Amino acid sequence: MALNIPGVAVMMLFYLLVLGIGIWASVKSKKEAKKCRGDKTEMALLGNRGINLAVGIFTMTATWVGGGFIVGTAEAVYNPSMGLIWAVMPITATMCFIIGGFFFAEPMRNNKYVTMMDPFQIKYGKVPTAALSVACLLSEIMWVTGTLIGLGVTMSVILDLSYTVSIWISAAVAITYTLLGGLYSVAYTDIIQLVLIFISLWLCVPFALTSPAVLDITETAFNRTFQTPWVGSLEADRAWRWIDNFLLLGLGNLGLQNFHQRTLSAVSSATAKITCFAAAFIVPTLGIPPILLGAAAASTNWNLTSYGSPSPFERGETGLVLPIVLQHLTPNYISIVGIGAVAAAVMSSTDSALLSAASIFTSNIYRTILRTQASENEIQWVIRLSVIVVGLAGTSLTFLDNSVLMIWILRSDLTYTLMLPQLVCVLFFSVSNGYGAVLGCVIGILLRVLCGEPQLGIPAIIQFPGCTLENGVYVQHSPIRTICMLSAVFSILLFSYLASVLFNSGLIPEKWDVFNVKGHYSAQIQDGHKPVSTDHNLNDQTEERKECELKLESKF
């Protein structure tokens, strides 16, 4: 197959369009920064908290509908061992947004945090926060990796463009406009990207479903034809694993800076909540096209296509099923349109992850630990450098595996078993402290490693009920991730309580209290159990900031 010149030309035009919008948004952000004379760091990371409802809904939705979402959903539906019943990403996104809107958006936005790590900074201090920030950085890097893999496999199949070249070009474009305009560039490019995703995906569906090689998907949904029914099945011994995956993908995303950056940048807590609820209904509609394309792949007689036999599953190309469908079941010009949808989805998620990682490193590691007296200009350069480093790291990891679904699950595993318990405890349990956070983190990680992970070749030392030996590997059928998450929550609260009792009762000398539990306890008693920050960078309450936010809200 020769290089698809028309397809490459169309992709270059799309990249130029996105880059142009990003440059325009960066100019706009600089003008607003001059008018408001606000904090340059908040302008770059949060758009000076001036993102209105319409733009907020676009950017929240576009962040979730990435390459991993589209390619991974199609992969799950097509995979004979999974099927539709396991393609839960669209529904788990709804669960994430609803819970986030009800419980997380308001307290985070009202406290005017810059990142999701700020409440840790206030309550636990610098060292525990820095350690947890590293875990957050890893999850954001894995997000970049998963989304770029989705684009790389698609472009390499349809355009016959090198997998490596496809990924690096796309990463370079996303890094460039994120560097230029920060959250403004990310938010405004998300608008055009989301529109393109919606139109392009739905345009591809009828061509794939009406291909002569594809049987009626309503017939193959429950009847075995070329493979098992694409609806899938849920046997009793896999039910707990399904529940585990559902909670993992739904609640795990609440431990991502990606989500909280959108609510923190809203003009008000009410806007942040409405943004979550609106995205909860929009995201599943964008999951329907990849579901239908995966169903089309499962209903295809590949002997009647240019792809030929054996099937993608038999060739070990399940992770490539979406681009294969676009390439062999739709006309050439439609497959190019489909590429545009995947590219838009990838960049809309990649830029968000880049900025989220830069936010955490700059605000919670560099500014509070490495260089507490750093100037605003220095911080701006650190943000830019962080975006580049995270982009390079995430792009480099794309060569380890081409399964979007696996990367997506591993990243959610990290946020679900490690970050979610920590965030829940720091926000909603006043008893939590640095000792509980550290020990809870250690116990959660240790338990998760001992449970094993076949994808990483880690053997199961602890074997829960239902654990079976399959092909020489012990496979857990219990909800091990949820067990680890709940164990982490219990450990955080238990050890926090014990530490509080020991220090406040004087059983352990106060001079050994490295996390200042007794001092925080006294402050909470004086202020009605509300943690008080001594870091003025985290709680800027100046009238100038408020005036600037009002100006931005009226403008958008």
C-alpha positions as CSV (number, residue, x, y, z in Angstrom):
1,M,0.0,0.0,0.0
2,A,1.4,3.4,-1.0
3,L,1.3,6.6,1.1
4,N,-2.2,8.1,1.0
5,I,-1.3,11.5,-0.3
6,P,-4.9,13.1,-0.2
7,G,-5.3,11.8,3.4
8,V,-1.9,13.2,4.5
9,A,-2.9,16.6,2.9
10,V,-6.2,16.7,4.7
11,M,-4.5,15.9,8.0
12,M,-2.0,18.6,7.5
13,L,-4.8,21.1,6.9
14,F,-6.5,20.0,10.0
15,Y,-3.4,20.4,12.1
16,L,-2.8,23.8,10.7
17,L,-6.4,24.8,11.6
18,V,-6.0,23.5,15.2
19,L,-2.6,25.2,15.5
20,G,-4.1,28.5,14.2
21,I,-6.9,28.4,16.7
22,G,-4.4,27.7,19.4
23,I,-2.3,30.7,18.4
24,W,-5.4,32.9,18.3
25,A,-6.3,31.7,21.8
26,S,-2.8,32.4,23.1
27,V,-3.0,36.0,21.8
28,K,-6.4,36.3,23.5
29,S,-5.1,35.1,26.8
30,K,-2.2,37.5,26.7
31,K,-4.6,40.4,26.1
32,E,-6.8,39.4,29.0
33,A,-3.8,39.0,31.2
34,K,-2.8,42.6,30.5
35,K,-6.3,43.9,31.1
36,C,-6.7,42.1,34.4
37,R,-3.2,42.2,35.7
38,G,-3.9,38.9,37.4
39,D,-1.7,36.0,38.4
40,K,0.1,34.9,35.2
41,T,0.3,31.3,36.5
42,E,-3.4,31.1,37.0
43,M,-3.9,32.6,33.6
44,A,-1.8,29.8,32.0
45,L,-3.1,26.9,34.1
46,L,-6.7,27.9,34.8
47,G,-7.5,30.7,32.3
48,N,-7.7,33.0,35.4
49,R,-10.9,31.0,36.3
50,G,-12.8,32.7,33.5
51,I,-14.0,29.7,31.5
52,N,-17.8,30.1,31.0
53,L,-20.4,27.4,30.8
54,A,-20.4,26.8,27.1
55,V,-16.7,26.6,26.7
56,G,-16.5,24.5,29.9
57,I,-18.9,21.9,28.6
58,F,-16.9,21.7,25.3
59,T,-13.5,21.3,27.0
60,M,-14.8,18.9,29.7
61,T,-16.4,16.6,27.0
62,A,-13.5,16.8,24.6
63,T,-11.0,15.9,27.3
64,W,-12.7,12.6,27.9
65,V,-13.5,11.7,24.3
66,G,-9.9,11.0,23.3
67,G,-8.2,8.5,21.2
68,G,-8.3,6.0,24.0
69,F,-12.0,6.4,24.4
70,I,-12.8,6.0,20.7
71,V,-10.3,3.3,19.8
72,G,-10.6,1.5,23.1
73,T,-14.4,1.3,23.0
74,A,-14.4,-0.1,19.5
75,E,-11.7,-2.6,20.5
76,A,-13.8,-3.8,23.5
77,V,-16.9,-4.3,21.4
78,Y,-15.1,-6.3,18.7
79,N,-13.0,-8.4,21.1
80,P,-14.7,-11.9,21.2
81,S,-13.7,-12.3,24.8
82,M,-15.4,-9.0,25.8
83,G,-18.1,-7.5,23.7
84,L,-20.5,-4.6,24.3
85,I,-21.2,-5.5,27.9
86,W,-17.5,-4.8,28.7
87,A,-17.3,-1.6,26.7
88,V,-18.2,0.5,29.7
89,M,-16.1,3.6,29.1
90,P,-19.0,5.8,27.9
91,I,-21.3,4.9,30.9
92,T,-18.5,5.2,33.4
93,A,-17.7,8.7,32.2
94,T,-21.3,9.6,33.1
95,M,-20.9,8.1,36.5
96,C,-17.6,10.1,37.0
97,F,-19.2,13.4,36.0
98,I,-22.3,13.0,38.1
99,I,-20.4,12.1,41.3
100,G,-17.8,14.7,40.5
101,G,-20.5,17.4,40.1
102,F,-22.3,16.5,43.3
103,F,-19.4,16.0,45.6
104,F,-16.1,17.4,44.3
105,A,-16.7,20.4,42.0
106,E,-18.1,22.8,44.7
107,P,-15.6,22.3,47.5
108,M,-12.6,22.3,45.1
109,R,-13.8,25.5,43.2
110,N,-15.0,27.4,46.4
111,N,-11.5,26.9,48.0
112,K,-9.9,28.3,44.8
113,Y,-7.4,25.5,44.6
114,V,-5.0,25.7,41.6
115,T,-4.6,21.9,41.4
116,M,-6.2,18.8,43.0
117,M,-3.0,18.5,45.1
118,D,-3.5,21.8,46.9
119,P,-5.7,20.4,49.7
120,F,-2.9,17.9,50.4
121,Q,-0.4,20.7,50.5
122,I,-2.5,22.6,53.0
123,K,-3.3,19.7,55.3
124,Y,-0.3,17.3,55.0
125,G,2.6,19.5,54.1
126,K,5.2,19.4,51.4
127,V,6.7,15.9,51.5
128,P,3.6,13.7,51.4
129,T,2.2,16.0,48.7
130,A,5.3,15.8,46.6
131,A,5.2,12.0,46.7
132,L,1.5,11.9,45.7
133,S,2.2,14.5,43.0
134,V,4.6,12.1,41.4
135,A,1.8,9.5,41.1
136,C,-0.4,12.1,39.5
137,L,2.3,12.9,37.0
138,L,2.6,9.3,36.1
139,S,-1.1,9.0,35.5
140,E,-1.1,12.0,33.2
141,I,1.8,10.7,31.2
142,M,0.0,7.4,30.8
143,W,-3.1,9.4,29.6
144,V,-0.9,11.0,26.9
145,T,0.4,7.6,25.9
146,G,-3.0,6.0,25.6
147,T,-4.4,8.8,23.5
148,L,-1.5,9.0,21.1
149,I,-1.5,5.2,20.6
150,G,-5.1,5.5,19.3
151,L,-4.0,8.0,16.7
152,G,-0.7,6.2,15.8
153,V,-2.4,2.9,15.0
154,T,-5.2,4.7,13.0
155,M,-2.9,6.8,10.8
156,S,-0.5,4.0,10.2
157,V,-3.3,1.7,8.9
158,I,-5.3,4.2,6.8
159,L,-2.6,6.6,5.6
160,D,0.2,4.0,5.5
161,L,2.2,6.6,7.4
162,S,4.8,5.4,9.8
163,Y,3.4,4.8,13.3
164,T,6.4,6.7,14.8
165,V,6.0,9.7,12.4
166,S,2.2,9.9,13.0
167,I,2.6,10.0,16.8
168,W,5.5,12.5,16.9
169,I,3.8,14.9,14.5
170,S,0.6,14.9,16.4
171,A,2.4,15.3,19.8
172,A,4.4,18.2,18.4
173,V,1.3,20.1,17.3
174,A,-0.4,19.5,20.7
175,I,2.7,20.5,22.6
176,T,3.1,23.7,20.5
177,Y,-0.3,25.2,21.0
178,T,-0.4,24.2,24.7
179,L,2.9,26.0,25.2
180,L,1.6,29.1,23.5
181,G,-1.7,29.7,25.3
182,G,-2.1,27.4,28.2
183,L,-5.7,26.6,29.2
184,Y,-7.1,29.2,26.8
185,S,-5.6,27.4,23.8
186,V,-6.6,24.0,25.1
187,A,-10.2,25.1,25.8
188,Y,-10.8,26.9,22.5
189,T,-9.2,24.2,20.3
190,D,-11.4,21.7,22.1
191,I,-14.4,23.4,20.6
192,I,-13.4,22.8,17.0
193,Q,-12.1,19.3,17.9
194,L,-15.3,18.2,19.5
195,V,-17.4,19.4,16.6
196,L,-15.2,17.5,14.2
197,I,-15.3,14.4,16.4
198,F,-19.1,14.4,16.4
199,I,-19.6,15.0,12.7
200,S,-16.9,12.7,11.5
201,L,-17.7,9.7,13.6
202,W,-21.4,9.7,12.7
203,L,-20.5,10.2,9.1
204,C,-18.5,7.0,9.1
205,V,-21.1,4.8,10.7
206,P,-23.6,4.3,7.9
207,F,-20.9,3.5,5.3
208,A,-19.4,0.8,7.6
209,L,-22.8,-0.7,8.5
210,T,-24.0,-0.9,4.8
211,S,-20.8,-2.5,3.5
212,P,-21.6,-5.6,1.5
213,A,-19.2,-7.6,3.7
214,V,-21.1,-6.7,6.9
215,L,-24.1,-8.6,8.1
216,D,-27.0,-7.0,9.9
217,I,-25.6,-6.1,13.4
218,T,-29.0,-6.8,15.0
219,E,-28.6,-10.5,13.9
220,T,-25.0,-10.9,15.0
221,A,-25.7,-9.2,18.3
222,F,-27.0,-12.4,19.9
223,N,-26.2,-15.1,17.3
224,R,-22.8,-16.6,16.6
225,T,-21.7,-15.9,13.0
226,F,-18.1,-15.1,12.2
227,Q,-17.3,-14.9,15.9
228,T,-19.2,-14.8,19.3
229,P,-22.1,-12.3,19.6
230,W,-20.8,-8.8,19.8
231,V,-23.1,-7.9,22.8
232,G,-20.9,-10.2,24.8
233,S,-21.7,-12.2,28.0
234,L,-21.2,-11.9,31.7
235,E,-20.6,-15.3,33.3
236,A,-20.9,-15.7,37.0
237,D,-17.1,-16.1,37.5
238,R,-16.4,-12.8,35.7
239,A,-19.2,-10.7,37.4
240,W,-16.9,-9.3,40.1
241,R,-14.2,-8.4,37.6
242,W,-16.8,-6.5,35.6
243,I,-17.9,-4.6,38.7
244,D,-14.3,-3.9,39.4
245,N,-13.6,-2.6,36.0
246,F,-16.8,-0.5,36.0
247,L,-15.8,1.2,39.3
248,L,-12.2,1.5,38.2
249,L,-13.0,3.4,35.0
250,G,-15.8,5.4,36.7
251,L,-14.4,6.5,40.0
252,G,-10.7,6.3,39.1
253,N,-11.0,9.3,36.8
254,L,-12.0,11.4,39.8
255,G,-8.3,11.1,40.9
256,L,-7.1,12.8,37.8
257,Q,-6.0,16.5,37.6
258,N,-7.6,16.5,34.1
259,F,-11.1,16.5,35.6
260,H,-10.4,18.9,38.4
261,Q,-8.6,21.4,36.2
262,R,-11.9,21.9,34.3
263,T,-14.0,22.6,37.4
264,L,-11.3,24.8,39.0
265,S,-11.1,27.0,35.8
266,A,-14.9,27.6,35.8
267,V,-16.2,31.1,36.6
268,S,-18.1,29.8,39.7
269,S,-18.8,26.6,41.6
270,A,-22.3,26.6,40.1
271,T,-20.9,26.7,36.6
272,A,-18.4,23.9,37.5
273,K,-21.3,21.6,38.7
274,I,-23.5,22.3,35.6
275,T,-20.5,21.6,33.3
276,C,-20.1,18.2,34.9
277,F,-23.8,17.3,34.6
278,A,-23.9,18.4,31.0
279,A,-20.8,16.4,30.0
280,A,-22.4,13.4,31.8
281,F,-25.1,13.3,29.1
282,I,-23.0,14.3,26.1
283,V,-20.1,11.9,26.4
284,P,-22.2,8.7,26.1
285,T,-23.7,9.9,22.8
286,L,-20.1,10.2,21.4
287,G,-19.5,6.6,22.5
288,I,-22.3,5.3,20.2
289,P,-20.3,5.6,16.9
290,P,-17.3,3.5,18.1
291,I,-19.7,0.9,19.5
292,L,-21.4,0.6,16.2
293,L,-18.1,0.4,14.3
294,G,-16.9,-2.3,16.7
295,A,-20.2,-4.2,16.1
296,A,-19.6,-3.8,12.3
297,A,-16.2,-5.4,12.7
298,A,-17.6,-8.3,14.6
299,S,-20.3,-8.8,11.9
300,T,-17.8,-8.7,8.9
301,N,-16.9,-11.5,6.6
302,W,-13.3,-10.4,6.1
303,N,-12.9,-12.7,3.1
304,L,-15.1,-10.3,1.2
305,T,-12.9,-7.3,2.0
306,S,-9.4,-6.2,0.9
307,Y,-8.2,-7.1,4.4
308,G,-8.8,-10.8,3.7
309,S,-8.6,-13.7,6.1
310,P,-7.8,-14.4,8.9
311,S,-9.7,-11.8,11.0
312,P,-8.0,-9.0,13.0
313,F,-8.6,-11.0,16.2
314,E,-6.8,-14.0,14.8
315,R,-3.9,-11.9,13.6
316,G,-3.5,-10.3,17.0
317,E,-4.7,-6.9,15.7
318,T,-7.7,-6.4,17.9
319,G,-6.3,-3.1,19.0
320,L,-6.3,-1.9,15.4
321,V,-9.9,-2.8,14.7
322,L,-11.2,0.8,14.4
323,P,-8.7,1.9,11.7
324,I,-9.1,-1.5,9.9
325,V,-12.9,-0.9,9.7
326,L,-12.4,2.6,8.4
327,Q,-9.9,1.4,5.8
328,H,-11.6,-1.7,4.5
329,L,-15.3,-1.1,5.1
330,T,-15.7,2.5,4.0
331,P,-14.7,4.6,0.9
332,N,-11.3,6.1,1.0
333,Y,-12.6,9.7,1.5
334,I,-14.7,8.6,4.4
335,S,-11.8,6.8,6.1
336,I,-9.9,10.1,5.8
337,V,-12.7,11.8,7.6
338,G,-12.6,9.1,10.3
339,I,-8.9,9.8,10.7
340,G,-9.8,13.5,11.4
341,A,-12.1,12.4,14.1
342,V,-9.5,10.3,15.9
343,A,-6.8,13.0,15.4
344,A,-9.2,15.6,16.9
345,A,-10.0,13.3,19.8
346,V,-6.4,12.6,20.5
347,M,-5.2,16.2,20.6
348,S,-8.2,17.3,22.7
349,S,-7.1,14.8,25.4
350,T,-3.4,15.1,24.9
351,D,-3.2,18.8,25.4
352,S,-5.3,18.5,28.6
353,A,-3.0,15.9,30.1
354,L,0.1,18.0,29.2
355,L,-1.3,21.0,31.0
356,S,-2.5,19.0,33.9
357,A,0.9,17.5,34.5
358,A,2.6,20.9,34.1
359,S,0.1,22.3,36.7
360,I,1.0,19.7,39.3
361,F,4.7,19.9,38.8
362,T,4.9,23.7,38.8
363,S,2.4,24.4,41.6
364,N,3.0,21.5,44.0
365,I,6.7,20.5,43.5
366,Y,8.7,23.3,41.9
367,R,7.0,26.4,43.5
368,T,6.5,24.9,46.9
369,I,9.6,22.7,47.4
370,L,12.3,23.4,44.8
371,R,12.1,27.1,44.3
372,T,9.8,28.8,46.8
373,Q,10.9,32.3,45.8
374,A,10.6,31.7,42.1
375,S,9.4,34.7,40.1
376,E,6.4,34.7,37.8
377,N,8.5,34.7,34.7
378,E,10.5,31.8,36.0
379,I,7.3,29.9,36.7
380,Q,6.1,30.5,33.2
381,W,9.2,28.9,31.8
382,V,8.9,26.0,34.2
383,I,5.3,25.4,32.9
384,R,6.5,25.4,29.3
385,L,9.4,23.1,30.1
386,S,7.1,20.7,32.0
387,V,4.7,20.5,29.0
388,I,7.6,19.6,26.7
389,V,9.1,17.0,29.1
390,V,5.7,15.3,29.8
391,G,4.9,15.3,26.1
392,L,8.2,13.6,25.2
393,A,7.8,11.1,28.1
394,G,4.2,10.2,27.1
395,T,5.1,9.9,23.4
396,S,8.1,7.7,24.1
397,L,6.0,5.2,26.0
398,T,3.7,4.7,23.0
399,F,6.2,2.1,21.6
400,L,5.8,-0.3,24.5
401,D,2.3,-1.6,23.6
402,N,-0.4,-0.8,20.9
403,S,-3.4,-1.7,23.0
404,V,-5.2,1.4,24.0
405,L,-7.5,-0.5,26.3
406,M,-4.6,-1.9,28.4
407,I,-3.0,1.5,28.8
408,W,-6.4,3.0,29.8
409,I,-7.0,0.4,32.4
410,L,-3.5,0.6,33.9
411,R,-3.7,4.3,34.2
412,S,-7.2,4.1,35.8
413,D,-5.7,1.4,38.2
414,L,-3.2,3.9,39.4
415,T,-5.7,6.7,40.1
416,Y,-8.3,4.4,41.5
417,T,-6.3,2.5,44.0
418,L,-3.9,5.3,45.0
419,M,-5.1,8.8,44.3
420,L,-8.9,8.4,44.8
421,P,-8.7,7.2,48.4
422,Q,-6.3,10.0,49.3
423,L,-8.5,12.7,47.7
424,V,-11.6,11.4,49.4
425,C,-10.0,11.4,52.8
426,V,-8.3,14.8,52.5
427,L,-11.5,16.5,51.4
428,F,-14.2,14.8,53.5
429,F,-12.6,13.4,56.6
430,S,-11.1,15.9,59.1
431,V,-9.3,13.2,61.0
432,S,-7.0,12.4,58.0
433,N,-3.3,13.5,58.4
434,G,0.1,13.0,56.8
435,Y,0.9,9.8,58.8
436,G,-2.3,8.1,57.6
437,A,-1.7,9.3,54.0
438,V,1.8,7.9,53.9
439,L,0.9,4.5,55.5
440,G,-2.4,4.3,53.5
441,C,-0.4,4.8,50.3
442,V,2.2,2.2,51.3
443,I,-0.5,-0.4,52.2
444,G,-2.6,0.3,49.1
445,I,0.4,-0.1,46.7
446,L,1.8,-3.1,48.5
447,L,-1.6,-4.9,48.5
448,R,-2.1,-4.1,44.8
449,V,1.3,-5.5,43.9
450,L,0.7,-8.6,46.0
451,C,-2.6,-9.2,44.2
452,G,-0.6,-9.5,40.9
453,E,-1.1,-8.0,37.4
454,P,-0.9,-10.4,34.4
455,Q,-0.6,-7.5,32.0
456,L,2.7,-6.5,33.6
457,G,3.9,-10.1,34.4
458,I,3.5,-9.6,38.2
459,P,2.5,-12.9,39.9
460,A,-0.4,-13.1,42.4
461,I,1.1,-13.7,45.8
462,I,-2.3,-13.1,47.6
463,Q,-4.9,-15.2,46.0
464,F,-8.5,-14.1,46.7
465,P,-11.5,-16.5,46.4
466,G,-12.1,-17.5,42.8
467,C,-8.4,-17.1,41.8
468,T,-7.7,-19.7,39.0
469,L,-4.7,-20.9,37.1
470,E,-5.1,-20.1,33.4
471,N,-2.3,-20.8,30.9
472,G,0.2,-21.0,33.8
473,V,-0.8,-17.6,35.2
474,Y,-3.0,-17.0,38.3
475,V,-5.9,-14.8,37.4
476,Q,-7.9,-13.0,40.1
477,H,-11.7,-13.1,39.7
478,S,-12.4,-11.0,42.8
479,P,-12.7,-7.2,42.6
480,I,-9.1,-6.8,43.7
481,R,-8.7,-3.1,42.7
482,T,-11.8,-2.1,44.7
483,I,-10.5,-4.2,47.7
484,C,-7.2,-2.3,47.4
485,M,-8.9,1.0,47.2
486,L,-11.2,0.4,50.2
487,S,-8.2,-1.0,52.2
488,A,-6.3,2.2,51.4
489,V,-9.2,4.4,52.7
490,F,-9.5,2.3,55.9
491,S,-5.7,2.5,56.4
492,I,-5.6,6.2,55.9
493,L,-8.4,6.8,58.4
494,L,-7.1,4.3,61.0
495,F,-3.5,5.4,61.1
496,S,-4.6,9.1,61.0
497,Y,-6.7,8.5,64.0
498,L,-4.0,6.6,65.9
499,A,-1.4,9.3,65.1
500,S,-3.8,12.0,66.2
501,V,-4.5,10.2,69.5
502,L,-0.8,9.5,70.2
503,F,0.4,13.0,69.6
504,N,-2.5,15.0,71.1
505,S,-2.5,12.9,74.3
506,G,1.2,13.4,74.7
507,L,2.1,9.7,74.4
508,I,4.6,10.6,71.7
509,P,6.6,13.8,72.1
510,E,5.6,16.8,70.0
511,K,9.1,17.2,68.7
512,W,8.7,13.9,66.8
513,D,5.6,15.2,65.1
514,V,7.1,15.7,61.6
515,F,3.7,16.2,60.0
516,N,2.5,18.7,62.6
517,V,-0.6,16.8,63.5
518,K,-1.0,18.5,66.8
519,G,-0.7,22.0,65.3
520,H,-3.3,21.2,62.6
521,Y,-5.6,19.8,65.2
522,S,-5.4,23.0,67.3
523,A,-6.0,25.1,64.2
524,Q,-9.1,23.0,63.3
525,I,-10.5,23.4,66.8
526,Q,-10.1,27.2,66.6
527,D,-11.6,27.5,63.1
528,G,-14.5,25.1,63.4
529,H,-12.7,22.0,61.9
530,K,-11.7,23.9,58.7
531,P,-8.0,23.4,57.7
532,V,-6.0,26.6,57.5
533,S,-3.4,27.2,54.9
534,T,-0.2,29.1,55.7
535,D,0.7,29.1,52.0
536,H,-0.5,32.3,50.5
537,N,0.1,31.0,47.0
538,L,-2.7,28.5,47.4
539,N,-5.5,30.9,48.7
540,D,-5.2,34.3,46.9
541,Q,-8.2,36.2,48.1
542,T,-7.3,39.6,46.8
543,E,-9.9,42.0,45.5
544,E,-7.9,42.3,42.3
545,R,-8.4,38.6,41.6
546,K,-12.1,38.8,42.2
547,E,-12.5,41.9,40.0
548,C,-10.5,40.1,37.2
549,E,-12.8,37.1,37.4
550,L,-15.9,39.2,37.1
551,K,-14.5,40.9,34.0
552,L,-13.7,37.6,32.4
553,E,-17.1,36.2,33.2
554,S,-18.8,39.1,31.6
555,K,-16.7,38.9,28.5
556,F,-17.3,35.2,27.6
